[in-house]
Structures are given as structure tokens and as C-alpha cells.
Amino acid sequence: MRVGVSTASLFDILGVEGAFQMLSEVGLDCVDFGFDHDVPMWKVNRGEKDNIFAQSADALVEHYSAHKKAADRYGVSIHQAHAPFPSWFNGNPDANEFALSAIKKCFPILKMMDCHYLIVHPAMNITQPRALPEEEMNVNIELYSALIEDARKYDVVVCLENMFTVNRRKVWQAVCTDPHEAAMYVDRLNEIAGEKRFAFCYDTGHGLLAGHDPLIALEVMGSRVETLHVHDNDGWDDQHTQPYSGRLDWERLLEGLKMIGYKGAMTMEIGTLCSIYPAELLKDAYRLAAAEGRYFARRLTEGENA
């Protein structure tokens, strides 16, 4: 089982070469590549579209080829990637058009990177109450259906993610918070695609905020879960800290992953480390994250060769 982390702000702090070298040296062997870090969608929502994803897809492939070369040099694979988000803004068709275009431009980059998973957040009201179920469903089916042709062409599986929202200082359910709803979305989209082009990324921190028992959530979603965002928090804020620093029940999570026969990467979305620690301590912080990931991987594969 490969163990990895999200790239987050690592390239800004250490440079592309330095980031992949550090990840390799601490024992990590894959990443969740953060296109979201390069596309400030909140600025796009305000009408500012002058960012790297305003370039052509060919120009972007050329730009990110340097990242792929550095990853190969240090033996780090790009297991999954995170699309720009938010993927949709209520009442802003111009921003939504740019968001869809940016997400679609990720596919040829992933082909170059030999990456087969793209995590795309569902369309949702970020800081407002949920839309009515039928309206929310229609928007999301339209969004994800628009990605099917590119996903098929570039051999990518699009992963939905369990979300939450915050309104009036309280965490509320959002799209795919409910594991039954998440399973329904994946099944319906694969039916529309006529093949398996959609799967699920279970986000442990988002699940904790929503009050999930991870064992039960994973039991419901089963084999639809093909990627992970592993991180912890205090149960109130989406802190993206490393395991055992918050309130997640890690034993229940591991039991659930083992029950569904999870075989994907153990990918930790712990970009907060980049803002907590000075650059001189990042290597030690990520070394601990690698040790935790290896521990989880060993727990999940115990007895397989017995």
C-alpha cells in the first residue's frame, strides 16, 4: 500500500525539486497533487480570472511536466489529484464556466503524470443552507456528466467527496455528507457513463465534522471508496492536522477500511503542517506523517500473506 500526502504549499516553500526530494527522504512514495492550490477560485468568483489555468491545456501540460520529472527523479508517484474548487458558485455562471474549464484542463495533465484519479468537490452552497434536494441533484449531475467524455478519453476516475458546510457558526450536512447519498451519486453517475468512471474519496476529517462513525460510513459506501483524504481535527473546525492530533476514532476507521478491503493509497491531506511548522522542521513533521501512514498500511495488510 502506497503512503502519501497532499502537496499543499510544499512547492511554494521548498520548490518542486526540494519538495519531492524531502517527501522521498522521509519515506513517502506518492502524493495527492493539489491543482486547487494553483487556482484561486474565490478570486474567480469576484471576476479575477488571471491565473495559471487561464492558459491552454497544452501550456499547462508543459508547465506541470517539470513536476512529473521531479517526482520520477525521486521515486514519488502522483497517485491522485485535487481539482480546483469550489467547482460551482450559486448565481455566477461566468465563474462556473471558468471552473468547469479548469477542471477539464486537469485531465490531459493527469495523463502526462500517469495519474488516474481526480477528486472533484460536488457543487454546493459553501456558507449557506443547502439547496432543495432536486435542485442540488440536478446541478451536480450536470457538473459531473460534463466530465465523462474527458474522463473516458484520458482514462481517469473522477472521485466525489463527502462535504460539509458552516452556517451561523454551526457545521451542517452538505452534498455527500450522508454515505447513502454518496453511494447513490456514484452509482447513478456510473450508470450515466455506461462504465465505471466515478468513485469516492472518503475524507476522514469531513466525516468527523459531520458526526460520522467511520466504520458505518465505510460499510455503506463499500468498494466505491477508492481514494482517501486522511486527516484529523477537533470536531469543530476543518483543521487538516495529522492523525492522533484530534478526535477521530482511528481504530474504527481502520476497521472500516479493512472491512471493505480498501486497496488504494493511504493519502494524508495535512497541508496545515506547512503553516504550523517553519521550513526547518517540515522534514521532521512529514517524517512522523510517513510513520503514521506506514503504521496504518501495516494494520490494513496484516494477515494477507499468512
N, C-alpha and C positions, 0 to 999 in steps of 0.2 A: 504494500500500500504506500503510495507516494504521500509525502507530507509537505505542505506548502503554506504560504501566506499571501495576503493581498499586497500588491506593490505600493499602494497608498502614495505617500510623499517621498518614498525612498530615493527615487531618481532625482528629485529636487535637492535632496540632502547629500547623497553620496555619488550622484552621477550614474549613468547607465552601467558603465563598467564596474564601478565601485559597488553598486547595489547587488548586481548578480554575483560578484566575487564574494561579498560578505554573506549572502544567503547560502552559497555553496559551502563556504568555510564553516558555517555553524551547523551544517547537516541538513539543510532544507533542499528539496530537489524539484519543487515546482512552484508556480505562482498562479494567483488569480490576477490577471493583468487589468489594471484599472483605467479603461478609457474614460470612465466617469471623471477621473481626476483632471483630464485634459480639456473637458468641455464644460464650462461654467453655465449650466442650463438656466440658473436663476438670472444671469445677465441676459441670456437669450430671451427669457420671458419679458424682460424690460426693453427688448428691441435691439440689444447689442449682440450682433452675430459675427463679429470679427474675432474668430478663434480658429484653432488649427483645423477643425472639422468643416470649415468653410471651403477648404481645399478639395480638389478632386480625389476620388478614391485611389487613383494611380499615384498621386503625390503622397497620399497617406501611407500607402504600401511602401513606398520608397523611404519615407521618414522612419517608419517603425521597423524597417529591415535592420537598422542598427541595433535595436533592442533584441531582435531574434538572434543576430550574430553573437552578441554578448552573452545571451542566455545559453547558446550552444557551446560557446567557449568554456563556460563554467559548469556545464552539465546540468543546467536547470531547465526543465521543460515548462511550457506555458500550457497548463492543463485546462484552464478556463479563463474567461474574461468577463468583465463587467461593463455593460453598455452604458452610454451616457444616461443620466437620469436627473430630474424627473423625465419620464418618457411622454408626458402629456400634461397640459395646463388647461384647466377649465376656462372656456371662453376666449382662448388665444390661438386661433387657427394658424397664424404665422409661426408662432413658437412650436406648435405641434408639427407643422410641416418640416421645420428645421430638425426637430428631434427625430422624426421618422427617417429623414435623410441621413442624419448622423448615425443612427443605429444600423441602417442598411450599409453604410460605408465600412462598418466593422467587419462584415463578412469576408471580403477579399483580403483584409489584413489577417484575419484568423487563418485563412487558407495558407498564406505565406508563413504564418507562425506555427503551422501544424497543430492548431488548437481546434477542438471540436465542440466546445460548449460556450455559449454566450448567455449570460444572465441578464435578463431584461425585466426591470421592475414593471409591474402592472400599472395601468393608468388609474389614477386615484386623486381624490381631493387631499392634498398634503396636510393642510392645517384646518380643514373644515369638516363638518359632518359628512358621512358617506352619502353618495348619490343613491337614488332608489335602485333596487337590485336590477331591474330590467335595463335601466339606462346604463348602469355601471357595466353590466354584462355586454351590452351592445358595443360600447366604446372599446372594451378590451378584446372582444372577438374580432372587431375591425382592425385594431392595432396589431395583434399577433398574426392574423390571417395575412396581413400585408407583408409579413416577413417570411412566409412559407416558401415562396419561389427562390429567394436568396439562400435560405437555409438549405434547401434541397441542392441548389447549384453548387454551393461551397461545402456541402457535407457537414453542416453544423446542427447541433441540437440546441434549441432555444429553451432556457430554463426560466420558469416563473419563480417568484419568491414570496414567502409569507410576509405580509406588511402590517403596519400599524399606523395610527395617526394620533396626533395630540391636539386636543381642543379643550380650552378652558382648564388648562393645567392638569388634564387627565388623559391617560392613554386609552384609546378606543380601538376596536377592531377596524380593519380595513380589508382590502381585497386579498383573498387567500389566507387571511388570518386563520379561518376555520379550515382544518385539514380536509374535511369533507368537500368544501367548496374548492379547495386547491386540487383535489383529485378529480373533481368534476371538470374543472377547466382543462387540465392536462388531457383527459380522455376526449373531451369534445374537440379540442384543437387537433389532436392526432386523427380524429375521425374526419375533420375537415381537410386535413393534409393528405389523408389516404395512406399514411405511413407514420412511423414514429419520428416526428420532428420536434416534439415538445417533451420536456421532463420537468423536474422540480429541484430547486435549490432550497434546502431547509436551512433557515437562518436561526441559529440557536438563541442568539440574543433577542431577536424579534419575538421568538416564541416565548421566552421568559417574560418579556414585557406584556405579552397578551395572556399570560397565565397558563401557558401550555404545560401539561405533563409531557415531556418529550417522548417518552415511551409510547403513550397513547397516540400522540400526533403522528409518530413514525409508523405505528401499526396501521393507522388509517391510510396513509399515503403509500406505504409499502415500496415496491420496486420503482415507483415513479420518481423517487428521490435518487438522483444520480450525481448531484454535487452538493457541497456544504459550504456554509459560512459559519465558522465556529468561533464564537467569542462569548464574553461574559458581561454582565452589568449588575447594577444594584437593584434591579427590578423596577426602577422608576425612569431611568434615562438610558438612551441608546449609546452606551459608552464605548463599546468595541474594545474592551480590555481583554487581556489574555486569560485563559482558563484558571479557575480557582481564585480569581480575584473578586468575584461577586457572589451571586446567589443561585446560579444554575446547579441543578442536580445532575452532576456528571455521570453518576452511576446509572441513573435512569436513561440518560442519553446513550451511553454505551450499550446498555441492554437493548434499547430500541434499535440501534444501528446493527447490532449483531442479529437481532430477531429478523430484520428484513434482508439480511445478507448483503449489507452495503459493501460495495467493492470499489467505490470511487476514491478520489483523493481526500485526505484529511487536511482541508484547507482552512486556515485561520484568518479571519478578517479583523486584524488587530492593528489597523492603521493608527490608532490612538498612541501607540508606542512612539511614533515619530514626533508627536507633540509633547509627550510626557518626558522623554529622556533626551539629554544632549547627545550630539552625534558621537561623542567618545564612548557612550555607554550603550549605543544601539546594538552593537555586536553581542554584548552580554545579554541584553534583553531578548534578542532574537534567538540566541543560543538556548535560553530557557524555553522559549516557544517551540523550538525544534524538539527539545527533550520531551515536552508535553505531547506534541504531536506523535512522536515515536512511541511514547507510552500508550496513547490511545490506539495506535495502529497495532501494537503488540496485543493489547487486550482484545481487539476485534478479530485477530487472526489466530488466537490461542486454540490449539487442538486441531487446526485444519490439516496438519500433516501427520497427525497421530495415527 
